[in-house]
Amino acid sequence: MTNAYEVPSHLEIDIRRPDGTVETVTHPKYKQWRPKDFAAFNAAMKQAGRGQGIAYRNVTKLVEVKMSAADKADAASERVQQYLNKTA
């Protein structure tokens, strides 16, 4: 049995530089941002005079994880326990 999960891959930021050019950069450290992170980024860019962030994208990738027999048994026993808790 294989389970597929969507996980953060990388963060892309569109930046309008002071000369008017727009470039897309991949953040070297972070894989995802929230709106408040983007607002803080824009404030820092404005203070430094390096341009303005136009948009950001949290890019994800699909990762497949194969379940071992022990994982399958754990999942099955958890489902049984949840059922028993509902019917008790």
Buried (B, 14 or more C-beta within 10 A) or exposed (E): EEEEEEEEBBBBBBBBEEEEEEEEEEBEEBBBBEEEEBEEBBEEBEEEEEBBBEEBBBEBEEEEEEEEEEEEEEEEEEEEEEEEEEEE
